[in-house]
Amino acid sequence: MPTAPRFLHPGLAATLALLLPLAAAAQDSRNAYLRQFDTDGNGCVSEAEYVAYMSRGFERMDANHDGVLEPDELPGGRGKLVTLKEWQANLRRQFHKLDRLRTGCLDAQELTAPPG
Protein backbone atom coordinates (compact mmCIF):
# COMPACT_ATOMS: atom_id res chain seq x y z
CA MET A 1 0.00 0.00 0.00
CA PRO A 2 1.46 3.43 -0.92
CA THR A 3 2.42 5.65 1.95
CA ALA A 4 1.98 9.37 2.28
CA PRO A 5 5.07 11.49 1.67
CA ARG A 6 7.08 12.03 4.85
CA PHE A 7 6.27 15.74 4.97
CA LEU A 8 2.50 15.09 5.01
CA HIS A 9 0.89 13.84 8.21
CA PRO A 10 -1.03 10.59 7.49
CA GLY A 11 -4.23 12.04 8.97
CA LEU A 12 -3.93 15.10 6.76
CA ALA A 13 -3.30 12.93 3.73
CA ALA A 14 -6.46 10.94 4.47
CA THR A 15 -8.45 14.14 4.93
CA LEU A 16 -7.18 15.54 1.63
CA ALA A 17 -8.02 12.29 -0.11
CA LEU A 18 -11.60 12.66 1.11
CA LEU A 19 -11.92 16.38 0.36
CA LEU A 20 -10.56 16.45 -3.19
CA PRO A 21 -13.52 14.59 -4.69
CA LEU A 22 -15.88 16.87 -2.77
CA ALA A 23 -14.12 19.95 -4.15
CA ALA A 24 -14.40 18.55 -7.67
CA ALA A 25 -18.09 17.81 -7.13
CA ALA A 26 -18.66 21.33 -5.80
CA GLN A 27 -17.02 22.80 -8.91
CA ASP A 28 -19.11 20.51 -11.11
CA SER A 29 -22.21 21.72 -9.24
CA ARG A 30 -21.20 25.36 -9.77
CA ASN A 31 -20.67 24.76 -13.46
CA ALA A 32 -24.00 22.94 -13.77
CA TYR A 33 -25.73 25.85 -12.02
CA LEU A 34 -24.05 28.32 -14.41
CA ARG A 35 -25.25 26.31 -17.43
CA GLN A 36 -28.86 26.78 -16.26
CA PHE A 37 -28.46 30.56 -16.69
CA ASP A 38 -26.03 30.61 -19.64
CA THR A 39 -28.41 30.45 -22.61
CA ASP A 40 -25.79 31.37 -25.20
CA GLY A 41 -23.27 28.81 -23.89
CA ASN A 42 -20.34 31.23 -23.65
CA GLY A 43 -19.34 30.12 -20.13
CA CYS A 44 -20.54 33.21 -18.29
CA VAL A 45 -23.85 34.77 -17.33
CA SER A 46 -24.74 38.22 -18.63
CA GLU A 47 -27.04 40.60 -16.79
CA ALA A 48 -29.83 39.80 -19.27
CA GLU A 49 -29.41 36.04 -18.75
CA TYR A 50 -29.37 36.49 -14.96
CA VAL A 51 -32.51 38.64 -14.94
CA ALA A 52 -34.35 36.31 -17.34
CA TYR A 53 -33.53 33.19 -15.33
CA MET A 54 -34.24 34.72 -11.93
CA SER A 55 -37.51 36.24 -13.18
CA ARG A 56 -38.90 32.73 -13.46
CA GLY A 57 -39.49 32.83 -9.70
CA PHE A 58 -41.69 35.90 -10.12
CA GLU A 59 -43.61 34.21 -12.92
CA ARG A 60 -44.25 31.12 -10.78
CA MET A 61 -45.52 33.19 -7.85
CA ASP A 62 -47.69 35.48 -10.00
CA ALA A 63 -50.72 33.18 -9.91
CA ASN A 64 -53.07 35.53 -11.76
CA HIS A 65 -50.35 36.55 -14.29
CA ASP A 66 -50.99 40.28 -13.94
CA GLY A 67 -47.32 41.28 -13.56
CA VAL A 68 -47.79 42.18 -9.89
CA LEU A 69 -47.18 40.06 -6.84
CA GLU A 70 -49.98 40.77 -4.39
CA PRO A 71 -49.52 39.96 -0.71
CA ASP A 72 -51.34 36.62 -1.03
CA GLU A 73 -48.91 35.57 -3.82
CA LEU A 74 -45.84 36.34 -1.70
CA PRO A 75 -44.17 33.81 0.61
CA GLY A 76 -45.96 33.96 3.94
CA GLY A 77 -49.00 35.54 2.29
CA ARG A 78 -48.12 39.09 3.27
CA GLY A 79 -45.97 42.02 2.29
CA LYS A 80 -46.25 44.93 -0.09
CA LEU A 81 -47.04 44.70 -3.78
CA VAL A 82 -44.09 44.00 -6.07
CA THR A 83 -44.23 44.69 -9.79
CA LEU A 84 -42.17 42.75 -12.32
CA LYS A 85 -40.29 45.97 -13.08
CA GLU A 86 -39.33 46.39 -9.39
CA TRP A 87 -38.41 42.70 -9.13
CA GLN A 88 -36.12 42.95 -12.14
CA ALA A 89 -34.52 46.21 -10.92
CA ASN A 90 -33.62 44.37 -7.72
CA LEU A 91 -32.17 41.49 -9.75
CA ARG A 92 -29.98 43.94 -11.67
CA ARG A 93 -28.66 45.34 -8.38
CA GLN A 94 -27.93 41.80 -7.20
CA PHE A 95 -26.14 41.03 -10.46
CA HIS A 96 -23.84 44.04 -10.05
CA LYS A 97 -23.04 43.06 -6.45
CA LEU A 98 -22.12 39.55 -7.62
CA ASP A 99 -20.02 40.90 -10.53
CA ARG A 100 -17.08 41.69 -8.28
CA LEU A 101 -14.59 41.72 -11.17
CA ARG A 102 -16.80 44.19 -13.08
CA THR A 103 -16.69 42.20 -16.30
CA GLY A 104 -20.42 42.39 -16.99
CA CYS A 105 -20.47 38.63 -16.93
CA LEU A 106 -20.63 36.21 -13.98
CA ASP A 107 -18.43 33.14 -13.88
CA ALA A 108 -19.42 30.06 -11.86
CA GLN A 109 -17.67 31.29 -8.71
CA GLU A 110 -19.27 34.74 -8.80
CA LEU A 111 -22.69 33.28 -9.59
CA THR A 112 -22.62 30.99 -6.56
CA ALA A 113 -21.08 33.49 -4.13
CA PRO A 114 -23.28 35.12 -1.52
CA PRO A 115 -24.18 38.69 -2.50
CA GLY A 116 -21.80 41.18 -0.92
DSSP file (Angstrom, degrees, kcal/mol; ACC not computed):
  #  RESIDUE AA STRUCTURE BP1 BP2  ACC     N-H-->O    O-->H-N    N-H-->O    O-->H-N    TCO  KAPPA ALPHA  PHI   PSI    X-CA   Y-CA   Z-CA
    1    1 A M              0   0    0      0, 0.0     0, 0.0     0, 0.0     0, 0.0   0.000 360.0 360.0 360.0 132.8    0.0    0.0    0.0
    2    2 A P        -     0   0    0      0, 0.0     2,-0.3     0, 0.0     0, 0.0  -0.307 360.0-140.5 -65.5 148.5    1.5    3.4   -0.9
    3    3 A T        -     0   0    0      1,-0.1     3,-0.1     0, 0.0     0, 0.0  -0.771  20.2-101.8-108.6 156.3    2.4    5.6    2.0
    4    4 A A        -     0   0    0     -2,-0.3    -1,-0.1     1,-0.1    10,-0.0  -0.413  51.3 -88.9 -69.7 149.4    2.0    9.4    2.3
    5    5 A P    >   -     0   0    0      0, 0.0     3,-1.9     0, 0.0    -1,-0.1  -0.247  40.1-112.1 -55.6 150.6    5.1   11.5    1.7
    6    6 A R  T 3  S+     0   0    0      1,-0.3    -2,-0.1    -3,-0.1     0, 0.0   0.781 115.2  57.3 -59.8 -29.1    7.1   12.0    4.9
    7    7 A F  T 3  S+     0   0    0      2,-0.1     2,-0.6     1,-0.1    -1,-0.3   0.565  96.1  74.9 -81.1  -6.3    6.3   15.7    5.0
    8    8 A L  S <  S-     0   0    0     -3,-1.9    -4,-0.1     4,-0.0    -1,-0.1  -0.929  85.4-125.1-111.8 120.9    2.5   15.1    5.0
    9    9 A H     >  -     0   0    0     -2,-0.6     4,-2.6     1,-0.1     3,-0.3  -0.361  21.6-125.6 -59.0 136.6    0.9   13.8    8.2
   10   10 A P  H  > S+     0   0    0      0, 0.0     4,-2.2     0, 0.0     5,-0.2   0.861 110.6  52.2 -56.8 -37.3   -1.0   10.6    7.5
   11   11 A G  H  > S+     0   0    0      2,-0.2     4,-2.1     1,-0.2     5,-0.1   0.899 110.5  47.9 -65.2 -39.2   -4.2   12.0    9.0
   12   12 A L  H  > S+     0   0    0     -3,-0.3     4,-2.9     2,-0.2     5,-0.2   0.894 109.6  53.2 -67.2 -40.2   -3.9   15.1    6.8
   13   13 A A  H  X S+     0   0    0     -4,-2.6     4,-2.2     1,-0.2    -2,-0.2   0.909 109.9  47.9 -61.2 -41.6   -3.3   12.9    3.7
   14   14 A A  H  X S+     0   0    0     -4,-2.2     4,-1.6     2,-0.2    -1,-0.2   0.902 111.7  50.2 -65.8 -40.8   -6.5   10.9    4.5
   15   15 A T  H  X S+     0   0    0     -4,-2.1     4,-2.3     1,-0.2     3,-0.2   0.928 111.1  48.4 -63.2 -44.9   -8.5   14.1    4.9
   16   16 A L  H  X S+     0   0    0     -4,-2.9     4,-2.4     1,-0.2    -1,-0.2   0.893 107.4  56.0 -61.9 -39.4   -7.2   15.5    1.6
   17   17 A A  H  < S+     0   0    0     -4,-2.2    -1,-0.2     1,-0.2    -2,-0.2   0.849 112.4  43.0 -62.0 -33.3   -8.0   12.3   -0.1
   18   18 A L  H  X S+     0   0    0     -4,-1.6     4,-0.8    -3,-0.2    -1,-0.2   0.845 115.5  48.0 -79.2 -34.8  -11.6   12.7    1.1
   19   19 A L  H  X S+     0   0    0     -4,-2.3     4,-2.7     1,-0.2     5,-0.2   0.808  96.3  69.3 -80.0 -30.6  -11.9   16.4    0.4
   20   20 A L  H  X S+     0   0    0     -4,-2.4     4,-2.2     1,-0.2     5,-0.2   0.914 100.7  46.7 -58.9 -45.4  -10.6   16.4   -3.2
   21   21 A P  H  > S+     0   0    0      0, 0.0     4,-2.5     0, 0.0    -1,-0.2   0.890 112.1  52.3 -63.2 -34.9  -13.5   14.6   -4.7
   22   22 A L  H  X S+     0   0    0     -4,-0.8     4,-2.6     2,-0.2    -2,-0.2   0.907 108.6  49.9 -65.2 -40.7  -15.9   16.9   -2.8
   23   23 A A  H  X S+     0   0    0     -4,-2.7     4,-2.2     2,-0.2    -1,-0.2   0.907 111.5  48.8 -63.4 -41.1  -14.1   19.9   -4.1
   24   24 A A  H  X S+     0   0    0     -4,-2.2     4,-2.4    -5,-0.2    -2,-0.2   0.904 111.7  49.3 -64.8 -40.9  -14.4   18.6   -7.7
   25   25 A A  H  X S+     0   0    0     -4,-2.5     4,-2.5     2,-0.2    -2,-0.2   0.896 109.3  52.4 -65.3 -39.4  -18.1   17.8   -7.1
   26   26 A A  H  X S+     0   0    0     -4,-2.6     4,-2.4     2,-0.2    -2,-0.2   0.918 110.6  47.5 -62.8 -42.6  -18.7   21.3   -5.8
   27   27 A Q  H  X S+     0   0    0     -4,-2.2     4,-2.6     2,-0.2    -2,-0.2   0.902 111.1  51.1 -65.7 -39.9  -17.0   22.8   -8.9
   28   28 A D  H  X S+     0   0    0     -4,-2.4     4,-2.4     1,-0.2    -2,-0.2   0.900 110.3  50.2 -61.5 -39.6  -19.1   20.5  -11.1
   29   29 A S  H  X S+     0   0    0     -4,-2.5     4,-2.4     2,-0.2    -2,-0.2   0.908 110.1  49.9 -64.9 -41.9  -22.2   21.7   -9.2
   30   30 A R  H  X S+     0   0    0     -4,-2.4     4,-2.5     1,-0.2    -2,-0.2   0.929 112.3  47.2 -60.5 -45.4  -21.2   25.4   -9.8
   31   31 A N  H  X S+     0   0    0     -4,-2.6     4,-2.1     1,-0.2    -2,-0.2   0.883 111.3  50.7 -66.1 -37.7  -20.7   24.8  -13.5
   32   32 A A  H  X S+     0   0    0     -4,-2.4     4,-1.0     2,-0.2    -1,-0.2   0.900 110.5  50.0 -65.5 -40.0  -24.0   22.9  -13.8
   33   33 A Y  H >X S+     0   0    0     -4,-2.4     4,-0.8     1,-0.2     3,-0.7   0.924 109.4  51.6 -63.2 -44.4  -25.7   25.9  -12.0
   34   34 A L  H >X S+     0   0    0     -4,-2.5     4,-2.4     1,-0.2     3,-1.1   0.904 103.7  58.1 -58.6 -42.5  -24.0   28.3  -14.4
   35   35 A R  H 3< S+     0   0    0     -4,-2.1    -1,-0.2     1,-0.3    -2,-0.2   0.777  97.0  62.3 -62.3 -25.8  -25.2   26.3  -17.4
   36   36 A Q  H << S+     0   0    0     -4,-1.0    -1,-0.3    -3,-0.7    -2,-0.2   0.854 115.0  32.5 -65.9 -33.1  -28.9   26.8  -16.3
   37   37 A F  H << S+     0   0    0     -3,-1.1     2,-1.8    -4,-0.8    -2,-0.2   0.810  99.0  86.8 -87.5 -35.5  -28.5   30.6  -16.7
   38   38 A D    ><  +     0   0    0     -4,-2.4     3,-0.9     1,-0.2     5,-0.1  -0.463  47.0 166.9 -78.8  80.6  -26.0   30.6  -19.6
   39   39 A T  T 3  S+     0   0    0     -2,-1.8    -1,-0.2     1,-0.2     6,-0.1   0.761  75.9  48.6 -70.6 -24.9  -28.4   30.5  -22.6
   40   40 A D  T 3  S-     0   0    0      4,-0.2    -1,-0.2    -3,-0.1    -2,-0.1   0.493 103.5-129.8 -94.4  -1.6  -25.8   31.4  -25.2
   41   41 A G    <   +     0   0    0     -3,-0.9    -2,-0.1    -6,-0.1     4,-0.1   0.734  64.7 132.8  68.6  24.3  -23.3   28.8  -23.9
   42   42 A N  S    S-     0   0    0      2,-0.3    -1,-0.1     1,-0.0     3,-0.1   0.415  77.6-107.4 -90.8   4.6  -20.3   31.2  -23.6
   43   43 A G  S    S+     0   0    0      1,-0.2     2,-0.3    -5,-0.1    65,-0.3   0.493  91.5  71.9  88.6   2.7  -19.3   30.1  -20.1
   44   44 A C  S    S-     0   0    0     63,-0.1     2,-0.6   -10,-0.1    -2,-0.3  -0.976  76.2-119.0-146.5 162.0  -20.5   33.2  -18.3
   45   45 A V  E     -A  106   0A   0     61,-2.4    61,-2.8    -2,-0.3    -7,-0.1  -0.890  23.9-152.2-109.1 119.0  -23.8   34.8  -17.3
   46   46 A S  E  >  -A  105   0A   0     -2,-0.6     4,-2.5    59,-0.2     5,-0.2  -0.306  32.8-104.3 -78.3 168.2  -24.7   38.2  -18.6
   47   47 A E  H  > S+     0   0    0     57,-0.6     4,-2.8     1,-0.2     5,-0.2   0.917 123.1  51.7 -59.0 -43.4  -27.0   40.6  -16.8
   48   48 A A  H  > S+     0   0    0      1,-0.2     4,-2.4     2,-0.2    -1,-0.2   0.906 110.7  47.2 -62.1 -42.3  -29.8   39.8  -19.3
   49   49 A E  H  > S+     0   0    0      2,-0.2     4,-2.5     1,-0.2     5,-0.2   0.907 113.1  49.6 -65.2 -41.1  -29.4   36.0  -18.7
   50   50 A Y  H  X S+     0   0    0     -4,-2.5     4,-2.7     2,-0.2     5,-0.2   0.945 113.4  45.0 -62.3 -49.4  -29.4   36.5  -15.0
   51   51 A V  H  X S+     0   0    0     -4,-2.8     4,-1.6     1,-0.2    -2,-0.2   0.911 113.8  49.9 -63.8 -42.7  -32.5   38.6  -14.9
   52   52 A A  H  < S+     0   0    0     -4,-2.4     4,-0.4    -5,-0.2    -1,-0.2   0.937 114.9  43.0 -61.9 -47.3  -34.3   36.3  -17.3
   53   53 A Y  H >< S+     0   0    0     -4,-2.5     3,-1.3     1,-0.2     4,-0.3   0.942 116.2  46.4 -66.0 -46.9  -33.5   33.2  -15.3
   54   54 A M  H >X S+     0   0    0     -4,-2.7     3,-0.9     1,-0.3     4,-0.6   0.710 100.8  68.2 -71.7 -19.4  -34.2   34.7  -11.9
   55   55 A S  H 3X S+     0   0    0     -4,-1.6     4,-2.2     1,-0.2    -1,-0.3   0.662  80.0  79.6 -72.7 -14.6  -37.5   36.2  -13.2
   56   56 A R  H <> S+     0   0    0     -3,-1.3     4,-2.2    -4,-0.4    -1,-0.2   0.859  86.9  58.1 -59.5 -34.6  -38.9   32.7  -13.5
   57   57 A G  H <> S+     0   0    0     -3,-0.9     4,-1.9    -4,-0.3    -1,-0.2   0.916 105.8  48.5 -61.5 -43.1  -39.5   32.8   -9.7
   58   58 A F  H  X S+     0   0    0     -4,-0.6     4,-2.2     1,-0.2    -2,-0.2   0.942 110.4  51.5 -59.6 -47.9  -41.7   35.9  -10.1
   59   59 A E  H  < S+     0   0    0     -4,-2.2    -2,-0.2     1,-0.2    -1,-0.2   0.867 109.4  49.8 -60.4 -38.0  -43.6   34.2  -12.9
   60   60 A R  H  < S+     0   0    0     -4,-2.2    -1,-0.2     1,-0.2    -2,-0.2   0.876 114.2  44.5 -68.8 -36.8  -44.2   31.1  -10.8
   61   61 A M  H  < S+     0   0    0     -4,-1.9     2,-2.2    -5,-0.2    -2,-0.2   0.783  90.9  87.1 -78.0 -26.4  -45.5   33.2   -7.9
   62   62 A D    ><  +     0   0    0     -4,-2.2     3,-1.5     1,-0.2    -1,-0.2  -0.480  56.8 175.1 -77.1  78.9  -47.7   35.5  -10.0
   63   63 A A  T 3  S+     0   0    0     -2,-2.2    -1,-0.2     1,-0.3     6,-0.1   0.824  76.8  41.6 -60.0 -36.8  -50.7   33.2   -9.9
   64   64 A N  T 3  S-     0   0    0      4,-0.2    -1,-0.3    -3,-0.2    -2,-0.1   0.422 102.9-131.6 -94.2   3.1  -53.1   35.5  -11.8
   65   65 A H    <   +     0   0    0     -3,-1.5    -2,-0.1    -6,-0.2     4,-0.1   0.840  63.9 132.7  54.7  41.4  -50.4   36.5  -14.3
   66   66 A D  S    S-     0   0    0      2,-0.4    -1,-0.1     0, 0.0     3,-0.1   0.369  77.2-109.9-101.7   4.9  -51.0   40.3  -13.9
   67   67 A G  S    S+     0   0    0      1,-0.2    17,-2.0    -5,-0.1     2,-0.4   0.610  90.6  94.8  79.4  11.2  -47.3   41.3  -13.6
   68   68 A V  E     -B   83   0B   0     15,-0.2     2,-0.8    16,-0.1    -2,-0.4  -0.999  67.8-140.4-136.2 132.4  -47.8   42.2   -9.9
   69   69 A L  E     -B   82   0B   0     13,-3.4    13,-1.6    -2,-0.4    -7,-0.1  -0.840  23.8-159.8 -92.0 112.4  -47.2   40.1   -6.8
   70   70 A E    >>  -     0   0    0     -2,-0.8     3,-2.1    11,-0.2     4,-0.8  -0.445  35.4 -97.3 -82.4 163.5  -50.0   40.8   -4.4
   71   71 A P  G >4 S+     0   0    0      0, 0.0     3,-1.1     0, 0.0     6,-0.1   0.864 124.4  55.3 -51.1 -40.6  -49.5   40.0   -0.7
   72   72 A D  G 34 S+     0   0    0      1,-0.2     4,-0.1     5,-0.1     6,-0.1   0.653 106.3  52.6 -71.4 -11.9  -51.3   36.6   -1.0
   73   73 A E  G <4 S+     0   0    0     -3,-2.1    -1,-0.2     2,-0.1     3,-0.1   0.554  94.9  89.2 -94.2 -10.4  -48.9   35.6   -3.8
   74   74 A L  S X< S-     0   0    0     -3,-1.1     3,-2.7    -4,-0.8     4,-0.1  -0.521  96.5 -86.2 -85.9 153.0  -45.8   36.3   -1.7
   75   75 A P  G >  S+     0   0    0      0, 0.0     3,-0.6     0, 0.0    -1,-0.1  -0.361 120.6  20.6 -55.7 132.8  -44.2   33.8    0.6
   76   76 A G  G 3  S-     0   0    0      1,-0.2     3,-0.1    -4,-0.1    -4,-0.1   0.314 117.2 -98.8  86.2  -8.3  -46.0   34.0    3.9
   77   77 A G  G <  S+     0   0    0     -3,-2.7     2,-0.3     1,-0.2    -1,-0.2   0.725  95.2  81.0  70.1  22.3  -49.0   35.5    2.3
   78   78 A R    <   +     0   0    0     -3,-0.6     2,-0.2    -8,-0.1    -1,-0.2  -0.972  44.1  85.4-152.6 167.7  -48.1   39.1    3.3
   79   79 A G  S    S-     0   0    0     -2,-0.3     2,-0.2    -3,-0.1    -5,-0.1  -0.735  73.0 -53.0 128.8-178.4  -46.0   42.0    2.3
   80   80 A K        -     0   0    0     -2,-0.2   -11,-0.1     1,-0.1    -2,-0.1  -0.576  65.4 -84.2 -93.5 159.3  -46.2   44.9   -0.1
   81   81 A L        -     0   0    0     -2,-0.2     2,-0.4   -13,-0.1   -11,-0.2  -0.235  41.5-161.7 -56.4 143.9  -47.0   44.7   -3.8
   82   82 A V  E     -B   69   0B   0    -13,-1.6   -13,-3.4    -3,-0.1     2,-0.2  -0.986   3.7-152.1-132.1 122.9  -44.1   44.0   -6.1
   83   83 A T  E  >  -B   68   0B   0     -2,-0.4     4,-2.5   -15,-0.2   -15,-0.2  -0.514  28.6-114.6 -86.4 161.2  -44.2   44.7   -9.8
   84   84 A L  H  > S+     0   0    0    -17,-2.0     4,-2.7     1,-0.2     5,-0.2   0.888 118.5  55.9 -59.9 -39.1  -42.2   42.7  -12.3
   85   85 A K  H  > S+     0   0    0    -18,-0.3     4,-2.0     2,-0.2    -1,-0.2   0.917 109.8  44.5 -60.7 -44.6  -40.3   46.0  -13.1
   86   86 A E  H  > S+     0   0    0      2,-0.2     4,-2.1     1,-0.2    -2,-0.2   0.913 112.6  52.5 -64.9 -43.1  -39.3   46.4   -9.4
   87   87 A W  H  X S+     0   0    0     -4,-2.5     4,-1.9     1,-0.2    -2,-0.2   0.926 111.8  45.4 -57.5 -47.5  -38.4   42.7   -9.1
   88   88 A Q  H  X S+     0   0    0     -4,-2.7     4,-2.2     2,-0.2    -1,-0.2   0.838 108.3  56.1 -70.7 -32.7  -36.1   42.9  -12.1
   89   89 A A  H  X S+     0   0    0     -4,-2.0     4,-1.9     2,-0.2    -1,-0.2   0.901 108.5  49.3 -63.0 -39.8  -34.5   46.2  -10.9
   90   90 A N  H  X S+     0   0    0     -4,-2.1     4,-2.3     2,-0.2    -2,-0.2   0.897 108.4  52.9 -65.2 -40.0  -33.6   44.4   -7.7
   91   91 A L  H  X S+     0   0    0     -4,-1.9     4,-2.8     1,-0.2    -2,-0.2   0.896 106.7  52.9 -62.0 -39.9  -32.2   41.5   -9.7
   92   92 A R  H  X S+     0   0    0     -4,-2.2     4,-2.1     2,-0.2    -1,-0.2   0.905 108.8  49.7 -63.1 -40.7  -30.0   43.9  -11.7
   93   93 A R  H  X S+     0   0    0     -4,-1.9     4,-1.6     2,-0.2    -2,-0.2   0.917 111.3  49.3 -62.5 -42.3  -28.7   45.3   -8.4
   94   94 A Q  H  X S+     0   0    0     -4,-2.3     4,-2.4     1,-0.2    -2,-0.2   0.923 108.2  54.1 -61.5 -44.4  -27.9   41.8   -7.2
   95   95 A F  H  X S+     0   0    0     -4,-2.8     4,-2.1     1,-0.2    -1,-0.2   0.930 108.3  48.7 -55.6 -47.7  -26.1   41.0  -10.5
   96   96 A H  H  < S+     0   0    0     -4,-2.1    -1,-0.2     1,-0.2    -2,-0.2   0.806 109.7  52.1 -68.0 -29.2  -23.8   44.0  -10.0
   97   97 A K  H  < S+     0   0    0     -4,-1.6    -1,-0.2     1,-0.2    -2,-0.2   0.892 112.2  46.1 -68.9 -39.7  -23.0   43.1   -6.5
   98   98 A L  H  < S+     0   0    0     -4,-2.4     2,-2.5     1,-0.2     3,-0.2   0.821  94.9  79.1 -71.1 -30.9  -22.1   39.6   -7.6
   99   99 A D    ><  +     0   0    0     -4,-2.1     3,-1.3     1,-0.2    -1,-0.2  -0.420  55.5 159.2 -78.8  67.8  -20.0   40.9  -10.5
  100  100 A R  T 3  S+     0   0    0     -2,-2.5    -1,-0.2     1,-0.3    -2,-0.1   0.774  70.6  52.4 -66.4 -27.4  -17.1   41.7   -8.3
  101  101 A L  T 3  S-     0   0    0     -3,-0.2    -1,-0.3     4,-0.1    -2,-0.1   0.520 104.6-131.3 -85.9  -5.3  -14.6   41.7  -11.2
  102  102 A R    <   +     0   0    0     -3,-1.3    -2,-0.1    -6,-0.2     4,-0.1   0.884  64.3 133.4  57.7  43.6  -16.8   44.2  -13.1
  103  103 A T  S    S-     0   0    0      2,-0.3    -1,-0.1     0, 0.0     3,-0.1   0.581  71.1-121.3 -95.2 -11.9  -16.7   42.2  -16.3
  104  104 A G  S    S+     0   0    0      1,-0.1   -57,-0.6    -5,-0.1     2,-0.3   0.586  89.8  81.9  79.8   9.8  -20.4   42.4  -17.0
  105  105 A C  E    S-A   46   0A   0    -59,-0.2     2,-0.5   -58,-0.1    -2,-0.3  -0.982  73.3-136.2-149.9 131.4  -20.5   38.6  -16.9
  106  106 A L  E     -A   45   0A   0    -61,-2.8   -61,-2.4    -2,-0.3     2,-0.1  -0.769  14.2-155.1 -93.8 130.4  -20.6   36.2  -14.0
  107  107 A D     >  -     0   0    0     -2,-0.5     4,-2.6   -63,-0.2     5,-0.2  -0.369  41.4 -89.9 -87.1 179.6  -18.4   33.1  -13.9
  108  108 A A  H  > S+     0   0    0    -65,-0.3     4,-1.6     1,-0.2     5,-0.1   0.868 126.7  50.1 -61.4 -38.0  -19.4   30.1  -11.9
  109  109 A Q  H  > S+     0   0    0      2,-0.2     4,-0.6     1,-0.2    -1,-0.2   0.929 113.3  44.3 -68.4 -44.8  -17.7   31.3   -8.7
  110  110 A E  H >4 S+     0   0    0      1,-0.2     3,-0.9     2,-0.2    -2,-0.2   0.907 111.4  54.9 -64.5 -40.9  -19.3   34.7   -8.8
  111  111 A L  H 3< S+     0   0    0     -4,-2.6    -1,-0.2     1,-0.2    -2,-0.2   0.853 113.4  40.5 -62.1 -35.9  -22.7   33.3   -9.6
  112  112 A T  H 3< S+     0   0    0     -4,-1.6    -1,-0.2    -5,-0.2    -2,-0.2   0.431  93.3 104.9 -96.3   0.4  -22.6   31.0   -6.6
  113  113 A A  S << S-     0   0    0     -3,-0.9     3,-0.1    -4,-0.6    -3,-0.0  -0.509  81.9-102.6 -78.4 148.4  -21.1   33.5   -4.1
  114  114 A P        -     0   0    0      0, 0.0    -1,-0.1     0, 0.0    -2,-0.1  -0.465  48.7 -95.0 -65.5 142.9  -23.3   35.1   -1.5
  115  115 A P              0   0    0      0, 0.0   -17,-0.1     0, 0.0   -20,-0.1  -0.318 360.0 360.0 -58.9 140.5  -24.2   38.7   -2.5
  116  116 A G              0   0    0    -22,-0.2   -18,-0.0   -19,-0.2   -22,-0.0   0.433 360.0 360.0-100.0 360.0  -21.8   41.2   -0.9
